[in-house]
């Protein structure tokens, strides 16, 4: 009997949609979560905390360097171009346990400004099932937001902030032009605590098919994703993957939990319909 061949993703272990759960302080150590951040039953009022240790170095025979004579690193220009377009998203989701008791789960993710009047692109798994959304811009201003439309098959969503007309829209590149090995930057709300955190890496692969574990352990298949070794952490969901020109080429969506620095982004061309919708309604 002839058996039908397996699809490319059926032989691979599932990866994980980028976590967004707000993690409570525990044992004075950073808790790095590699599970979906919209965790079950995170009670409102819990705060995430990190204890850091300051290390002092006693410097001997130091010399002064004239910084003004040094060239500006490429990454600085990239970050300066895109950072004002990256927002932090906080969600509140009401859940019930097996006994019917209700609790509020807090989640955190990232988003990307599409138009100055408040349209923002993010991941579907960041906003799915949320009862309330809030958006904070780089300058610390906070706004209420609502979901406009979603594309679960691509893990994309478009949300809207009302009564604004001065947000900084991102510059979009062409994800069809990406080359393996080119420099990229991931920007987002790392761990739900560090807005506009930046990591740097390269494009590690193109056209990747994955099976991702999502909300409540469900599995979902995605095709044609960008693979990168730029560090992607919980809270980075919905944040941009940016090329060396400061152009957005992808939306960060998943990580391989059993590996180091294997992350996946949805090519920005897949969001073309949502971007056009935002611009046509602006």
Secondary structure by P-SEA (a helix, b strand, c coil): cccccccccccccbbbcccccccccccccbbbbccccccccccccbbbbbbbbbbbbbccbbbbbccccccccaaaaaaaaccccbbbbbbbbbbbccccbbbbbbbbbbbbbccccbbbbbbccccccccbbbbbcccbbbbbbbbccccccccbbbbbbccccccbbbbbbbcccccccbbbbbbccccccccbbbbbbcccccbbbbbbbcccbbbbbbcbbbbbcccccccccccccccccccccccccccccccccbbbbcccccaaaaaaaaaaac
